[in-house]
Each structure stands twice: as C-alpha cells, then as structure tokens.
Amino acid sequence: MERLMSGSGIRLNFRRRTVPSGTSGIGRRRFGVGGSRFAWALIGLVATGLYVVTHHRARLPGLDVFRPETRIDGRVHVSDGDSLLIDGERIRLLGIDAPELDQTCVQANAPYPCGAEAKRHLAGLIGDRPVACASRKRDKYHRLLAVCRAGAVELNAAMVRDGWAVAYGGYTAEEAEAHAARRGLWAGGFDWPQDFRKAKRGDVDPEFAW
C-alpha cells in the first residue's frame, strides 16, 4: 500500500511480505523435531556401546579400555612357550596358549618334548633383541597379560602362526593358517595345553581369571 504524507513529499511504501511454502514456520519446526530425534538416537547408540563395553568386557580378551596401559621393555628371559620375564616382571602372552614346559606331544608315532620345543621357538623369535610389551590387566597369578614384540615381530601372533601355540581368545586366523600348513604342533598329535593342565593339576583357565 502506498501513502503520500501531506506537506512532506515523502512517499511511504507498505508491502506485505509473503513466505514461500517451502520455508514456512511449520517446515522449520518439522526440521527441528527431526534433528532432535537424530540427536537422541545418537545419544542412545553411544550409551548402548558404553554399556556393552562396561558389562561385557570380560568376554572380549585383551580389551579393558578403563584400565591404564602398562608398558615394559628390556632384556628378556623366556620361561616357556608363552611366558616371559622382563626386569623381574612376569608376563603371559595374551590370546595364545603354548604347551606346558613338561608336556610331550607325538610326531611320526614318537613322543617328543613339545613344551621345550615351543620355548626354544619363542627364544629363537626373540634372538638377542630387547622385547617391548603392552598390557591392560593381570591374570590370577598376577602376571601381566600382554602383547609383546621383538623388533617388528609380534610374538603372540608369530607363535600361533608358526604352530607352536594355539589360539586362546585371539589369533584364530593364525591358528587356521598353521593347521592348514601342518606347522609345529599340527605336524603330529597333541593335547590342548589347557586340557593337559587340568589333567595334571586341575587348573582353571589362567588367562580369563582375574
């Protein structure tokens, strides 16, 4: 609407502004509701993930995101096929199980000391190199459950891949590879290390008890 103010020569224009239907207030409100629903869905997803990790982390070997990581490195003494000693700290290789030191297995219809062989193989993987280990928890014997490396070689994976340890909560792909290639223990017959321990001492599983 146009109006001319008398005596001033000033003309004022009054025009009604229209809002396109695509940007109406209702449309904006609908967008806001959708955004809120998405935000609540995201919060719910995060909360569910935290619940699963908090209440079921015992089922996830090697995972405990709420405990600080312990790192240790140095010259190592090999105790057996899955146990080390570094600067007085006892370490159990996480996710694997090697024959006990006094365990025997069978190859070509003859017994042989597979526990001692597993120890020798682990010592050979290390050589004269220092070993670095990372751990987030201990077992019931207060040993660190750790993933350890000698240079670029991850000892846990290498022991299973070479057939001198079996998967024990991890490294199933490495075990399948060793089994298919009949490496190490898989070249003959053997008792699973945990079965050997139970028959000998009635031990419970040391890796998942803490």
Secondary structure, DSSP 8 states (H G I E B T S, - for coil): -EEE-TTT--EEE-------GGG-HHHHHHHHHHHHHHHHHHHHHHHHHHHHHHHHGGGSTT--TTS--EEEEE-EEEEETTEEEETTEEEEETTEE---TT--EEETTEEE-HHHHHHHHHHHHHTTS-EEEEEEEE-TT--EEEEEEETTEEHHHHHHHTTSSEESSS-HHHHHHHHHHT-GGGGSB---HHHHHHHHH----STT--
